Amino acid sequence: MSADIKRGIVYIGTGNPHAYYDGTRRPGKNQGSNSVIAIDLNHKKELWSFQEVSHDLWNSDIASPPILTTIKKDSKLIDVVVAPTKTGNTLILDRLSGKPIFEYRMRKAPVGKISGEKTSAYQPDLRLPMPFLDKSFNIEKIWFRDKNRKKQFLKKIDNFNFGFFEPHELGKKNIQIGGGASWPGASINPDKNIMYVSSSRVTVATEVKKKIEKNKNLGPTYFSIQKRILDDDTYPIIEPPWGTLTAINLNSGKIVWQEPLGEYEDLKNNGFKKTGTENYGGVTSTRGNIVIATGSLDKKIYIYNSLNGEIIWDYKMPFIGSAPPTTYLANNKQFIVVHSTGGRSLKGGYPKLVEFGNALVGFKLKDSE
């Protein structure tokens, strides 16, 4: 959560309702879930609530902590709350009213295919701020390191559904793009109104199955399954990048630059450069025109030039970074500290690549000459 101390308002992001992929037992928009909510501390009440994805069937909770800043639009200064999301959207809302600063486009969504499932008629399809994640999936985007494995997978594609907020269908699996911005959140330079956000882009197979009920008088109930779809248990089956660091101008809503975050050493040595990897570490920007990023599968900490996205320096740590880097000054020296512990979510998806540890790794920036 984040607090506007002067106004006495706290802002929180909320999770999604359970079960993730089955909404038959929770009809309606499920108001309050997948939302940014403002709470008036003085009057002890909800001030406003803004929901991104309604009746969520895709695990699209708002995991990132909201950030308070002030942007300039149409020559006016506006106090806003900013929340990057798993869908790749950046919610920029007026702090007092909760209204979006940019036009909030909605698009007709598919109708539910399972008995008892009533999907929402419309879901967000934003142009501004520009999405930092491409959530679309089609056959042309399928990627395998081994082309023979790709041919084998294409034979199974008839048993998969995919598309814009595609609902589930019994007897078929869905392919959806998972990732986006997660709990590490983003970092904003308030002087330049640039947001820096790390994001993942992975392929996930989800499925809803019908439970066998002994009592025939009861309505149908379901359970759901999800699993990453990986080539050789290592690589997402969609064209890279699979992890990115993106700079977004909050005044205009436009992407300034986007670069891959992380790499696979074996792919790099075989000509597949700048693939990025799934990541859950986070970023920290500074006034010194650098962005410090971590959390990628290669265990590295990266320092980017915040003006153009160029990698200035990197270092391989003992374990994967698991939280946004911390930077501080002591005795006129600047230090960086990183939690290097692995990560449960990455361990579940890449058990052969992720090792748990317990390290704090510290660095000191060189003195300027």
Secondary structure, 3 states (H helix, E strand, C coil): CEEECCCCEEEEECCCCCCCCCCCCCCCCCCCCCEEEEEECCCCEEEEEEECCCCCCCCCCCCCCCEEEEEEECCEEEEEEEEECCCCCEEEEECCCCCECCCCCEEECCCCCCCCCCCCCEEECCCCCCCCCCCCCCHHHECCCCHHHHHHHHCCHHHEECCCCCCCCCCCEEEEEEEECCCCCEEEECCCCEEEEEEEEEEEEEEEEECCCCCCCCCCCEEEEEEECEECCCEECECCCCEEEEEEECCCCEEEEEEECCCCHHHHHCCCCCCCCCEEEEEEECCCCEEEEEEECCCEEEEEECCCCCEEEEEECCCCECCCCEEEEECCEEEEEEEECCCHHHHHHCCCCCCCCCEEEEEECCCCC
